[in-house]
Amino acid sequence: MSKIDKLLKKMYRKPIPNDITFDEVVSIMTHFGCIIEYGGNHPKIVCKQYSRVIPIPKHGKTVGEAYIKQLKDLLDLLRSE
């Protein structure tokens, strides 16, 4: 099982996990063709294919559950191709 598969399995656990780090999110999203933009108050996950921008507040190492849900919705679109 590849690193991305393990991270996807971790992200799709029930209930929504709250121990996913920002670095793990970056690894997953760049694998699926998204761009990470830094600048402003928060880093942003940009998916030009679907014209979506998801700001990820970075307070500590983990990403909040609400942002994980938004990322999962975007990943569902990207993986359905």
C-alpha angles and dihedrals in degrees: 000000000000126000092253091051090052092049092048091050089051092049094049096051118125123268099036106271121239097193100076112121127220090244090057090051090051091051093051098043096046089050088060094048102264123139126228113220120195124197135080118047099317138021113255132216106219123195107185092183092067097023092241128147120188116186112211114203108219109212106150122332103302130078120230123252094245091058092046088056091051091048091049090053090052092046090052088057093046095046094047092069 
